[in-house]
Amino acid sequence: MDEITQAVDACLATDRADRIQQGATLVEELAHYGFDGPEYMKFRNELWAQSEPILKGMIRNGSLGRIAIKRHRERGIALWISPEDAATLKADAAARDEILIEMQIKALETFRRKALIGKGWDPNFNGPRGASCLMSYYIGTCIWEFGRVFKKWAQERVRWHELHALSDFGEETPCGRRGIAGLLQASGYLAEPEAFVTVFEEILDEQKRETQAVIRLTIDGYSDTEIADKLKITNAAVRMRKSRFRGVIYQTARERRIRIPEQLHAKAKINRAKQQAGAA
């Protein structure tokens, strides 16, 4: 029995043979509606919800990464997870959520196209391990999508460090506020902050309404939990919106539409120097 089957069997109470039969009946019903409409959306949401604890556990204990590396290697595709990134995924729930959400969004699209419409999932498969249930097949799809999502996440982590003071929502700025909120409201920047705020607002206005709401509430000082309560979404969704918007800001900075004020860099260096001196 492979690790995927073990993880699924540990989380789902029903017998695997029963799950395969139930899956076959369900797919036949969904095919009648072209894998679309309210019934399919109900199935999609249930698949997301039921798979989430399985995937979270596999990301946390490292088994998902190990399986992904093995499967990529079998197809001649390079995938490497550094010890530092593995440790982050084990310890940081926000990092796991970020990868999980992006991975599932992509996996659901691939699963619908290949497993359902393309009939890639076969309840009568006669391979060495026999047929898999729909959940196991979906987990396998997520593992394939993990490779691309992880690489993007790992690359963005490097960029986050490069532009941390701009968009981390964590580092204090001269006015005492943090991250973008501090930069927007900082005094003494003369013309630079006006240009920054103008472009920032233009970029924010280009985003989806929910993202705009998350960012504006963050700037107003609300916590992730408070934002989630106000917008009736999950904490993970709040973090996802922030993460995606950070990516937009990074790209904008690279395109030089936004320039980080020199004063901010100087203050950040002074703060780091003071911290190092204190530590010494």
Phi, psi and chi 1 to 4 in degrees:
 res  aa     phi    psi   chi1   chi2   chi3   chi4
   1 MET       -  128.5 -173.4 -176.9  -63.4      -
   2 ASP   -82.7  173.0   62.5   17.2      -      -
   3 GLU   -65.1  -33.6  -73.2 -173.5  -88.0      -
   4 ILE   -64.6  -49.1  -64.5  176.8      -      -
   5 THR   -60.2  -41.5  -57.0      -      -      -
   6 GLN   -62.3  -43.9  -70.9  177.2  -13.6      -
   7 ALA   -65.1  -40.7      -      -      -      -
   8 VAL   -69.1  -45.9  171.5      -      -      -
   9 ASP   -61.2  -32.7  -74.1   -9.4      -      -
  10 ALA   -71.4  -25.2      -      -      -      -
  11 CYS  -100.6  -23.6  -72.9      -      -      -
  12 LEU  -108.6  129.3  -59.3 -177.6      -      -
  13 ALA   -76.0  -28.9      -      -      -      -
  14 THR   -71.8  154.7   54.5      -      -      -
  15 ASP   -66.5  144.0  179.4   74.9      -      -
  16 ARG   -61.3  -41.4 -178.2  151.2   44.7  104.5
  17 ALA   -61.0  -39.8      -      -      -      -
  18 ASP   -65.9  -39.1  -70.2  -20.6      -      -
  19 ARG   -63.9  -38.7  -67.1 -160.0  -56.7  -91.7
  20 ILE   -64.5  -44.5  -67.3  171.9      -      -
  21 GLN   -65.4  -44.4 -176.9   56.7   50.5      -
  22 GLN   -62.5  -37.9  -68.9  167.9    5.3      -
  23 GLY   -63.7  -41.9      -      -      -      -
  24 ALA   -61.8  -43.2      -      -      -      -
  25 THR   -64.3  -43.2  -57.9      -      -      -
  26 LEU   -64.5  -44.8  178.7   59.0      -      -
  27 VAL   -62.1  -38.6  168.7      -      -      -
  28 GLU   -62.2  -40.6 -175.0  176.8   -9.9      -
  29 GLU   -67.6  -43.9  -66.4  173.6   -5.7      -
  30 LEU   -67.1  -32.6  -65.3  173.6      -      -
  31 ALA   -62.8  -30.4      -      -      -      -
  32 HIS   -60.5  -29.9  179.6   71.7      -      -
  33 TYR  -102.2   12.6  -60.4   99.3      -      -
  34 GLY    69.4   27.0      -      -      -      -
  35 PHE    50.5   51.5  -59.6  106.5      -      -
  36 ASP  -152.8  171.3 -156.0   -5.9      -      -
  37 GLY    86.3 -174.8      -      -      -      -
  38 PRO   -58.4  -41.6  -22.1   32.0      -      -
  39 GLU   -65.5  -40.2  -71.1  -59.1  -44.1      -
  40 TYR   -67.6  -39.5  177.3   74.2      -      -
  41 MET   -63.4  -36.1  -69.7  -54.1  -61.6      -
  42 LYS   -63.4  -45.7  178.6 -177.6  177.0 -178.0
  43 PHE   -61.4  -44.2  161.0   75.4      -      -
  44 ARG   -60.1  -45.9 -179.2 -178.3 -177.8  -84.1
  45 ASN   -65.8  -38.7  -67.5  -20.6      -      -
  46 GLU   -67.5  -39.0  -70.9  177.0   -8.5      -
  47 LEU   -62.3  -43.3 -175.3   62.6      -      -
  48 TRP   -60.3  -49.6  177.7  -60.9      -      -
  49 ALA   -65.9  -42.4      -      -      -      -
  50 GLN   -72.5  -31.6  -69.7  176.9    3.6      -
  51 SER   -81.8  -21.4   65.4      -      -      -
  52 GLU   -57.0  -50.4 -173.5  169.3  -56.1      -
  53 PRO   -65.4  -31.8   19.5  -30.8      -      -
  54 ILE   -65.4  -48.2  -58.6  173.2      -      -
  55 LEU   -67.0  -40.6  -69.4  165.8      -      -
  56 LYS   -59.6  -44.7  -81.7 -174.2  176.9 -179.9
  57 GLY   -63.5  -39.5      -      -      -      -
  58 MET   -70.8  -34.0  -67.1  179.8   72.9      -
  59 ILE   -69.2  -43.4  -66.7  174.1      -      -
  60 ARG   -64.8  -44.0 -176.2  174.6   57.8 -109.6
  61 ASN   -86.1   -2.2   65.8   27.7      -      -
  62 GLY    87.7   -5.6      -      -      -      -
  63 SER   -67.5  -34.9   62.1      -      -      -
  64 LEU   -63.5  -43.5 -166.7  146.5      -      -
  65 GLY   -63.2  -42.5      -      -      -      -
  66 ARG   -61.4  -44.3  -70.7 -164.9  -57.1  -88.0
  67 ILE   -65.7  -41.0  -62.4  169.8      -      -
  68 ALA   -62.0  -44.7      -      -      -      -
  69 ILE   -60.1  -45.3  -69.9  172.4      -      -
  70 LYS   -61.9  -46.0  179.6 -179.4  177.4 -178.5
  71 ARG   -68.7  -37.0  -68.6 -167.8  172.8 -174.1
  72 HIS   -66.6  -41.2  -80.2   67.8      -      -
  73 ARG   -62.0  -38.9 -174.2 -174.3  -61.0  123.7
  74 GLU   -61.7  -25.1  -71.4  171.2   -9.1      -
  75 ARG  -104.5   11.9  -63.7 -162.4  179.6 -174.3
  76 GLY    73.5   25.2      -      -      -      -
  77 ILE  -108.1  129.2  -56.2  172.1      -      -
  78 ALA   -77.3  130.6      -      -      -      -
  79 LEU  -147.7  123.1  176.6   61.5      -      -
  80 TRP  -133.2  134.5 -178.0   70.0      -      -
  81 ILE  -115.5  116.3  -59.1  175.0      -      -
  82 SER   -69.1  155.2   72.0      -      -      -
  83 PRO   -57.0  -36.1  -25.3   34.8      -      -
  84 GLU   -65.2  -44.0  -67.2   79.9    7.4      -
  85 ASP   -66.9  -38.9  -73.3  -23.6      -      -
  86 ALA   -62.4  -40.5      -      -      -      -
  87 ALA   -66.4  -37.6      -      -      -      -
  88 THR   -64.4  -44.6  -62.9      -      -      -
  89 LEU   -66.7  -28.1  -67.3  178.2      -      -
  90 LYS   -75.2  -36.4 -179.2  177.7 -179.1  178.8
  91 ALA   -98.6  -24.4      -      -      -      -
  92 ASP  -108.0  106.6 -170.2  -18.9      -      -
  93 ALA   -63.9  -35.5      -      -      -      -
  94 ALA   -64.6  -39.9      -      -      -      -
  95 ALA   -64.7  -41.4      -      -      -      -
  96 ARG   -63.6  -42.6  -68.6 -165.5  -63.8  -88.1
  97 ASP   -61.7  -41.0  -76.5  -16.4      -      -
  98 GLU   -61.0  -47.5 -172.7  175.7  -24.4      -
  99 ILE   -69.2  -41.7  -73.0 -179.0      -      -
 100 LEU   -59.5  -47.0  177.6   68.9      -      -
 101 ILE   -63.7  -49.0  -68.6  168.9      -      -
 102 GLU   -62.9  -40.3 -168.7   71.6   24.0      -
 103 MET   -64.0  -43.3  179.3  177.1   68.5      -
 104 GLN   -71.2  -35.6  -75.0 -159.1  -85.9      -
 105 ILE   -58.2  -46.3  -71.4  172.4      -      -
 106 LYS   -70.7  -40.6  -66.7 -179.3 -179.6  -62.6
 107 ALA   -65.8  -37.4      -      -      -      -
 108 LEU   -63.3  -37.7  -76.1  168.9      -      -
 109 GLU   -66.9  -46.4  -64.2  172.6   -2.5      -
 110 THR   -65.1  -41.7  -57.4      -      -      -
 111 PHE   -61.4  -44.2 -177.9   76.7      -      -
 112 ARG   -63.0  -44.8  176.6  178.0 -178.9  -88.8
 113 ARG   -70.7  -44.5 -175.5  176.8   69.2 -104.6
 114 LYS   -94.3  -47.2  -67.1 -174.6  176.0 -178.3
 115 ALA   -76.3  -39.1      -      -      -      -
 116 LEU   -95.9  -65.7  -58.7  179.4      -      -
 117 ILE   -64.2  -43.8  -63.8  176.3      -      -
 118 GLY   -81.3   -1.0      -      -      -      -
 119 LYS    58.3   36.5  -61.1 -177.9  179.4  179.9
 120 GLY   -71.1  -29.1      -      -      -      -
 121 TRP   -85.6  123.7  178.1   70.9      -      -
 122 ASP  -122.9  110.7 -178.8    3.7      -      -
 123 PRO   -67.4  -12.8   24.9  -34.2      -      -
 124 ASN  -107.9   18.6  -60.3  -48.6      -      -
 125 PHE   -58.9  135.0 -178.2   68.4      -      -
 126 ASN  -113.2   29.7  -68.9  -40.7      -      -
 127 GLY   -69.7  178.1      -      -      -      -
 128 PRO   -54.7  -36.6  -24.4   33.9      -      -
 129 ARG   -96.2    0.9  -64.2  174.5 -179.6  170.2
 130 GLY    75.5 -172.4      -      -      -      -
 131 ALA   -76.7  150.8      -      -      -      -
 132 SER  -104.9  155.6   63.8      -      -      -
 133 CYS   -76.2  167.3   66.4      -      -      -
 134 LEU   -57.0  -39.6  -84.0  175.8      -      -
 135 MET   -63.9  -45.4 -180.0   62.3   73.1      -
 136 SER   -62.1  -40.9  -65.8      -      -      -
 137 TYR   -63.6  -41.4 -162.5   99.6      -      -
 138 TYR   -65.6  -42.2  173.4   68.7      -      -
 139 ILE   -58.7  -40.2  -62.9  -66.3      -      -
 140 GLY   -62.0  -38.4      -      -      -      -
 141 THR   -64.2  -41.8  -56.2      -      -      -
 142 CYS   -60.9  -38.2  -72.8      -      -      -
 143 ILE   -64.5  -37.3  -72.4  172.7      -      -
 144 TRP   -66.4  -41.6  -86.7  113.9      -      -
 145 GLU   -69.8  -25.3  -64.1  -63.8  -15.6      -
 146 PHE   -56.0  -39.5  170.6   82.2      -      -
 147 GLY   -55.2  -50.8      -      -      -      -
 148 ARG   -68.7  -41.4  -78.1  176.7  -74.9 -174.3
 149 VAL   -65.9  -42.6  172.7      -      -      -
 150 PHE   -63.5  -44.2  170.8   77.8      -      -
 151 LYS   -58.7  -43.5  -72.6  178.5 -178.0  178.5
 152 LYS   -63.9  -43.4  178.9 -178.3  176.3 -177.5
 153 TRP   -62.4  -44.6  173.2   82.2      -      -
 154 ALA   -63.8  -39.8      -      -      -      -
 155 GLN   -66.4  -40.2  -70.1  168.3   -6.5      -
 156 GLU   -66.3  -31.3  -72.1  -64.0  -25.4      -
 157 ARG   -59.7  -38.4  -74.2 -169.7   72.5 -155.6
 158 VAL   -65.8  -44.1  175.6      -      -      -
 159 ARG   -66.9  -34.5  -63.7 -177.4 -174.7  128.6
 160 TRP   -59.3  -40.8  -68.0   -7.6      -      -
 161 HIS   -65.9  -36.2  -72.7  -65.9      -      -
 162 GLU   -66.9  -34.7  -67.2  173.0   -8.5      -
 163 LEU  -118.2   29.8  -65.2  170.5      -      -
 164 HIS   -54.9  -45.9  179.8   80.3      -      -
 165 ALA   -65.2  -23.5      -      -      -      -
 166 LEU   -76.2  -41.8  172.4   63.2      -      -
 167 SER  -144.4   22.4   54.2      -      -      -
 168 ASP   -81.6  -17.0 -169.7  -29.0      -      -
 169 PHE    60.2   23.3  -60.4  104.3      -      -
 170 GLY  -131.6  -28.4      -      -      -      -
 171 GLU   -93.9  134.5 -175.4  169.8  -55.5      -
 172 GLU   -71.5  146.4  -72.7 -166.8    3.5      -
 173 THR  -115.2  172.9   52.9      -      -      -
 174 PRO   -54.3  -27.9  -29.1   36.6      -      -
 175 CYS   -84.5   -0.3   66.6      -      -      -
 176 GLY    93.4  -12.9      -      -      -      -
 177 ARG   -86.3  172.5  -63.9  -64.5  -59.1  -80.1
 178 ARG  -112.9  151.8  -64.7  177.4  178.4  -89.4
 179 GLY    50.5 -138.6      -      -      -      -
 180 ILE   -60.0  -39.2  -71.5  177.5      -      -
 181 ALA   -57.2  -43.2      -      -      -      -
 182 GLY   -67.3  -41.4      -      -      -      -
 183 LEU   -64.6  -40.4 -178.5   56.8      -      -
 184 LEU   -64.6  -33.3  -69.7  176.9      -      -
 185 GLN  -106.0    3.0  -61.7 -176.8   11.5      -
 186 ALA   -67.7  145.0      -      -      -      -
 187 SER  -101.8  160.8   59.6      -      -      -
 188 GLY    87.4   11.2      -      -      -      -
 189 TYR   -97.3    0.5  -73.8  156.6      -      -
 190 LEU    53.8 -123.6  -58.3  178.1      -      -
 191 ALA   -77.3  -24.8      -      -      -      -
 192 GLU   -61.1  -47.2  -77.4 -169.7  -33.5      -
 193 PRO   -65.4  -31.8   23.5  -34.3      -      -
 194 GLU   -62.9  -43.7 -178.6  178.2  -10.6      -
 195 ALA   -65.3  -40.5      -      -      -      -
 196 PHE   -62.3  -48.9 -179.2   95.6      -      -
 197 VAL   -61.3  -41.2  172.3      -      -      -
 198 THR   -60.9  -49.1  -60.5      -      -      -
 199 VAL   -68.8  -39.3  177.9      -      -      -
 200 PHE   -58.4  -46.0  176.6   85.3      -      -
 201 GLU   -64.5  -37.9  -72.5  -66.7  -21.9      -
 202 GLU   -62.8  -44.1  -70.1  174.8   -4.0      -
 203 ILE   -65.4  -43.4  -64.7  168.0      -      -
 204 LEU   -63.6  -38.5 -174.6   55.5      -      -
 205 ASP   -65.2  -20.8  -73.3  -17.6      -      -
 206 GLU   -80.3  -12.8  -65.9  169.0    0.7      -
 207 GLN   -84.9  167.9  -50.8  -50.8  -54.2      -
 208 LYS   -63.4  154.0  -66.6 -178.7  178.7  179.8
 209 ARG   -58.8  -39.1  -70.4 -176.4  178.4 -180.0
 210 GLU   -65.9  -38.8 -165.9  168.2   73.9      -
 211 THR   -64.5  -43.3  -62.8      -      -      -
 212 GLN   -57.5  -43.5  -67.8 -175.6   39.0      -
 213 ALA   -64.2  -44.0      -      -      -      -
 214 VAL   -60.4  -47.3  167.3      -      -      -
 215 ILE   -67.1  -43.1  -61.0  -56.6      -      -
 216 ARG   -65.8  -39.0  -65.4 -172.1 -170.5  -76.2
 217 LEU   -68.1  -35.2  -73.4  169.5      -      -
 218 THR   -62.5  -45.5  -62.1      -      -      -
 219 ILE   -62.1  -32.4  -69.3  172.6      -      -
 220 ASP   -76.8   -4.0  -72.6  -20.2      -      -
 221 GLY    99.9    6.9      -      -      -      -
 222 TYR   -77.5  146.6  -70.6   95.3      -      -
 223 SER   -78.7  167.9   68.1      -      -      -
 224 ASP   -58.5  -42.5  -72.6   -2.6      -      -
 225 THR   -64.0  -42.2  -60.0      -      -      -
 226 GLU   -64.9  -39.9  -69.5  170.6  -28.3      -
 227 ILE   -64.6  -44.1  -65.3  171.6      -      -
 228 ALA   -59.7  -41.9      -      -      -      -
 229 ASP   -64.6  -42.1  -70.7  -18.1      -      -
 230 LYS   -67.3  -39.9  -77.6 -179.7  175.5  -67.5
 231 LEU   -94.1   -3.3  -59.9 -178.7      -      -
 232 LYS    60.2   44.9  -53.0  -59.5 -178.3 -175.0
 233 ILE  -130.1  175.1   58.1  178.1      -      -
 234 THR   -84.1  160.7   64.1      -      -      -
 235 ASN   -60.3  -37.3  -78.2   31.7      -      -
 236 ALA   -62.8  -38.1      -      -      -      -
 237 ALA   -66.0  -37.3      -      -      -      -
 238 VAL   -62.0  -47.3  171.9      -      -      -
 239 ARG   -63.6  -37.6  -69.0 -168.0  -68.9  -91.2
 240 MET   -63.3  -43.8  178.1 -169.1   69.0      -
 241 ARG   -62.6  -42.0  -63.4  -77.4  174.6  179.6
 242 LYS   -62.6  -45.2  -77.1 -173.6 -179.7 -177.8
 243 SER   -61.9  -45.4  173.8      -      -      -
 244 ARG   -65.5  -36.5  -71.7 -175.7  172.7  177.4
 245 PHE   -69.9  -35.7 -173.8   68.3      -      -
 246 ARG   -57.8  -42.5  -72.8 -173.9 -175.1  111.7
 247 GLY   -59.1  -39.3      -      -      -      -
 248 VAL   -64.0  -43.3  172.9      -      -      -
 249 ILE   -63.4  -42.6  -70.4  -66.6      -      -
 250 TYR   -59.4  -46.2  -59.6  151.2      -      -
 251 GLN   -63.1  -39.4 -177.3   60.1   39.4      -
 252 THR   -64.0  -39.1  -56.7      -      -      -
 253 ALA   -65.6  -39.5      -      -      -      -
 254 ARG   -65.8  -32.4  -73.7 -167.8  -69.1  -88.4
 255 GLU   -81.2   -2.2  -66.0  169.9   -6.0      -
 256 ARG    65.1   25.9  -59.6 -173.0 -176.5  -81.1
 257 ARG   -76.2  -30.8  -72.4  176.7   61.4 -168.1
 258 ILE  -118.8  134.3  -78.1 -178.2      -      -
 259 ARG  -117.1  128.9 -174.5  167.8   73.7   87.0
 260 ILE   -72.7  125.7  -53.9  173.3      -      -
 261 PRO   -55.6  139.8  -25.1   35.1      -      -
 262 GLU   -58.9  -34.5  -66.6  -63.3  -29.6      -
 263 GLN   -61.0  -36.0  -64.6   95.9  -39.2      -
 264 LEU   -66.5  -42.6 -173.6   61.0      -      -
 265 HIS   -60.3  -44.9  -73.6  -63.7      -      -
 266 ALA   -61.8  -45.8      -      -      -      -
 267 LYS   -61.9  -42.0  -69.6  -71.9 -175.0 -179.5
 268 ALA   -61.7  -41.1      -      -      -      -
 269 LYS   -65.8  -41.4  -69.4  177.4 -178.5  176.8
 270 ILE   -62.3  -43.6  -69.5  170.6      -      -
 271 ASN   -61.3  -42.7  -72.0  -21.2      -      -
 272 ARG   -64.5  -39.7  -77.3 -165.4  -67.6  -88.6
 273 ALA   -63.5  -41.7      -      -      -      -
 274 LYS   -64.3  -41.5  -73.4 -178.2  178.2  179.0
 275 GLN   -63.3  -42.1  -69.8  173.1   -2.5      -
 276 GLN   -65.3  -40.4  -68.8  171.6   -5.7      -
 277 ALA   -64.4  -40.6      -      -      -      -
 278 GLY   -64.0  -39.8      -      -      -      -
 279 ALA   -65.3  -37.2      -      -      -      -
 280 ALA   -67.4      -      -      -      -      -
